[in-house]
Amino acid sequence: MKHNPLKKMETFGQSIWLDYIRRDLIERGELKGLIHEDGLRGITSNPAIFEKAIGESHIYDQDIFEMVHRNKDIKTIYEALSQQDVQNAADEFRSVYEKTAKKDGYVSLEVNPHLAYDTKGTIEEARRLWAALDRPNVFIKVPATSEGLPAIQQLISEGINVNVTLIFGLPRYRQVAEAYIAGLEERVAGGKPVKDIASVASFFLSRIDALVDPLVKNLFEPEGMNSEIAKKVHGKVAIASAKAAYQIYKEIFGSNRFQKLAVGGASVQRLLWASTSTKNPEYSDIKYIEQIIGPNTVNTVPLETMNAYRDHGDPQFSLEQDVPEAHWILAQLSELGINIGALTQGLEDEGVRKFNQPFDSLMDSLREKSLLDNN
């Protein structure tokens, strides 16, 4: 594995995390192999992942059967299964967590997605999940909705690690980073330490291109100035957004405001690239890895994308290449009549729905399995 491109990512300061979790991945030793052979440094999960793992397999059926016969309700069964997977994965990553001085080795569990617009409910659930998991190397995932922002600040102030999910737009990313710093400042004001708190900001990419590309392509005809601009912008908005976000990251975490916290041991909130599987078959299957490699970042990938990168990836520093062009691309959107702010807000709203739907589907699957067990 000497020339494994995934392993080589470490030399560029980027960590590869897996966007997938299932019990057999852990029990069969596959996760351990990915850690040692590919340099895997963490795992993210979401309701869609657990819906496939629990609802569409028989791996968990015996545990479901036993809990049903102990009169456990559906929500309790889901939480017991998901939390056990996260705990077991966190235990596998504990050596990575220690070896990287608590920078990596994290496993994420999301709050109930139906709480996305409920600040108080999010805070209460995050506290409960954090206590139940009882591992230092876990993240509680909180969506970056307007209602999620004060929850993020509050949870960070309480020393709870947060993976902020469903970030699509640059203004929202800036708000997320500000919420993290404000939480740290609140903690310092209360005389509490900040050195062991970790957070990542998950910026979603391929969904941006999937939404914007058709709008841009519609402008290819008739020939003219807008047509030329549209052709230059097509397929590049997501990567441009990532490069612009990284410049915001450098600005915020290089500021005097954050440096005062860093003196006390505070860590930066790393940018995590999410939604990195390629949706358009015309694009490279490793597009959303290859073009955004840079220091102090994370890329979380599904198994298929991870396998593809292992096969034909060629990591190089790329995140800060062509930054002026990235800013130019984003600036052209308004010239083309495309309101990127409205589109990214729409993606956020859709993202919440896309987590609610599999969560509800999983609850239905558990309900069906429990009824079968009772018969």
N, C-alpha and C positions, 0 to 999 in steps of 0.2 A: 504493500500500500504506500510505498515511498513516494510515488508520483500521483497519489490520489488528489484530484483538484479540491475535493471537499476539505481534506486535511490541510491543504495548502492555504485555505482561506484564513487560517489563524495568523499567518505571517502578514496579512493585510489588515489585521485588527477587526475583522468581521467574524461574528459567531453564527454558525448554522444551527438553527433549532428545527425540530420536526413538528409539522402541523398535523398531528395524528396521535391517537392513543387508543390502545385496546389491550385487554388483559393478557392475551396470548403473546403480544409483542414483548411483554415483560417476563412472563412465565417461561417462555421458550428460550430466553437468553438473547433474543434478537436485539433488544434495546442495548444490552451490554455490549454486543458486537458493534453496533452503530457508534457507541461512545468511544470504543477503543480503536476501531478501524477507520471510521470516518471523521472522528473528532467532533461528533455531535455534542452540543452543549446545552440543550434544553428542549422542552416540549411545550407546545400550546394546544389548548383544546377549546372546543366551543360546542353549543348544543347540537349542531349538525354532525359533528364527529361522534358524539356520544349516541346520537340517534342511530347512526350506522353501526356503531360498535355493540350497543345493547339491544336495540330494537330489531336489527336485521341479522342477528346471529343467535346461536344457541349456547354461546360460551358462558353466559351468565344465568342460564335457566335454572340450574340447581340452587343457586343463591336466591333467586326470585322465589322459587318454590318454597324454600325454607322460611323466608321472611313472610310470605303470604300466610303460611301456617302458624306464624307467630302474630298474625293479625296486624302486620305493618301496612300502612297506607302507601299509595303509589308514590307520593312525593318522598316519603321516607326511604322507600326502596331505591329510587333513583339516586338520592343523595348518598346512600350507603355504598352503592356500586361505584358511582363516579368518584367519590372521595377516596375509596380504597385504591382505585387505579392511580389517582394523583399522588397519594401517599407512597405507594409502592414505587412509582416512577421517581418521585423526589428522593427516595432512599437510594435508588440506583445512581442518581445524579449527585449524591452527597459528596463524593470524592471530587467531582468536577467543581462543585461549589467551594470546597475548601482549597483546592489546588489553584483556583483562579481568584482567590481572596474575595469570594462572595460576589464576583462579577457575573458569573454564569452558573449553570446547574439548576435552573429554575423550571418549575412545572406550573402551568396556569389552569385555574378553574374559574369559570364565569358565574357571576350572580344570575339569578333567574332573569332571562331576557325581558320578561313582562314588567320588570322594574325599571326599564330604561328611562322612563319619564317620571320616576318617583325618587326624589333625592333621599328622603328619610328612609324609605324602604330599602334602597340600595345600601345605605350606610349600615342599617341594622343587619341585612343579610350578609354583607361583606364581613362584618364583625363576627357573626356566627360561624361562617365558613372558615375564616382565619383561625378561630379557636378550635374548630372541629378538626381541621387538617393538622394543626400542631406541628408544623415543620417550618424551619426558617427559610428554606429554599423553595417557597411557593409564591405565586402571584395570585391575587384575586382580580379577575378581569371585570372592568367597569366600562361601559360604553361612553364615548365622548359626546354625549348629548348635552344640551344646555343644562339639563337637570343633573347630569352626571358630573359636571365640573365642580360644584361645591362638595359633592360626595368625595371626589378625588382629593381635594384639599383636606377635608376632614379626616379621611382615612390615613393619608400620609402623616398628618399631625399626630395621629394615634400610633404611628409606627407600623402600619399595615402595608405590606408591599402591594403595589398596584400595577397591573398591566392595563393601560388605557387602550381600548379597542374601538374599531369603527371610525378612524380618522381618515377623512378624504380630502379636506381642504386646508390650505395654508393658514387662514385666519383661525380656524379651529385648532390646528396644531399649536399655534402660538398660545392660545388660551389654555391648552392642556399643560404646556410647559410652565406657564405662569401659575397654574393651580398647584403643580408639584412644588415649585419653589415657595409659594405662599404657605403650603402645608409644612415645609421644612422650617420656614421662619416662625411659624406659629409654635412649632415644637421647641425650637431654640428659646423662644420667649418664655416658654413654660419650664425652662431649665432641664429639658430632656435631650438625650443624645440623638444625633442624626447619622452616625457612622455606619449603622447596619441596615439602613433603609434602602430598598432598591425599587426602581420603577422603569418601565419601558413605555414608549408611545408608539402604538401600532398603526402605521400609516399604510392604508390599503391602496394597491396600485393597479392591477390589471383590470379591475372593475371600472376604473376611470377611462381607460382606453376603450373598453367595450361599450361604454355609453357615448363617449365623445367622437370616436372614429366615424360612425355613420353620419353624424351631423356634419363633420368636416368633409366627408366624401361627397356629400350632396352638393358641395360648393365647387367641385372640380370642373363643372360645366356651368355657364359658358366660359370660354377662355377669357382671362383678364387678370387684373392685379389680385383680386380675391382668390381666384383659382390658383395662382402661383403660390400665394401664402398658404392656402389650404393644403396643397400638396407637400409643402415643407413642414407643416404642423402635424399632418396625419401620422398616427402611430407613435407620437413622441410626447404627448401631454403627460402621461403618467410618470415617465422617467424624468421629464422636466420638473414636475411637481416634487419628486423625491429629491432632486438636486437642489431645488429652491428651499425645501424643508431643511435640508442639511445645513444650508447657509444660515437659516434662522436658528437652528440648533447651536451652531458655533457662536452666533451673536449672543444668544441668551445665556449659554453656559460659559461663555468667556467674559461675561459682564462682571463688573465690580460687585454687583448685588449677589451673584452666585458665588463669587470667589470668597466672600465673607463666610458663606456656609461651608465651602470646601475646606477652609482652614480648620473647621470643626469636624472634618471627616465626611462631609456629605458627598455622595456620588452623583454624577450627572444622570439625567433620565435619558437613556439611550433611545435612539430611533430604531424601531423594528419595522422592517419591510414585510407587509402581509399581503395576502391575495397575490401571490407570486407565481401561480400556475398560469401558463399562457392560455388565454381564451380563444385567440384568433389563430387558426392553423397556418396562416400565412406568415406568422412571426416565429422566430426561434423559440424552441421550447425552454430555453434558459435565459430568455431576454430579461426577465425581471430578477435575475441574479447578476448576470454578467455586467450589466451597465451601471450598477449601483453599489459597487464594492468600495468601502472606505472605513477608516478607523472608528472604533467605538460604536459600531452599528451591529444589528442582528438581522438575519434574513430567516424567516420561518417558512418552511417549504413542505408541501405534501410529499409522500413517498415517491410518486412518479417523477416529480421534478427533481427530487434529490438523486434518484437513480440516473436521470438524464445528465445531471451536472457531473456526477461521478464518472460517467461515460465520456463526455466530450466538453467539459468545462475547461476554461483557461483563465484562471483568476489574475486580474491586474487591477491596480488602483484606477478606478473609473468614476467614482462618485463626484470628484471635483474637476473632471474634464468637461470642457464645453459649458461651463456655468453661464457665461454671457448668453450663449445660444438658448439655454434653458429659460432664462428670464425673457428673452425675445419671444420664444414660442408662447409662453403664458400671456405675454402682453398682446399678442396677435389675436387671441381668442375674442376679445371684445370688439376688435376691428372686424372680425368675421361674424359678429352678431351673436356670439356664444357667451352666455352668462355662466361662467364656470362656478361662481358662488352658488347660484341656484341649483346647478347640476350636482355639485358635491353635497349640498344639503339634501337633495333628493336621494343621493346614494346613501347618506346616513340614515334617512327614514326607511329606505328599502332594506338596508343592512339590519336594522332592528327587526323588521318583518321577517327577513330571511333567517334570523335566529329564533324568533317566536314560533314559526311554522314547524321546524324540526323538533323543537322542544315539545310542542303540543303533540306532534306525531309520536314522539317517544313516550309521552304519558299515555297515549292511546295504546301503543304497543304493550306497555307494561300492564295496562288494564286488561288487555286481551289475554296476555300470558297468565295473569293472576286468576282470571275467570277459568281458563283451562285447567290450572292447577287445582282449583276448587271443585272441579267436576270429577 
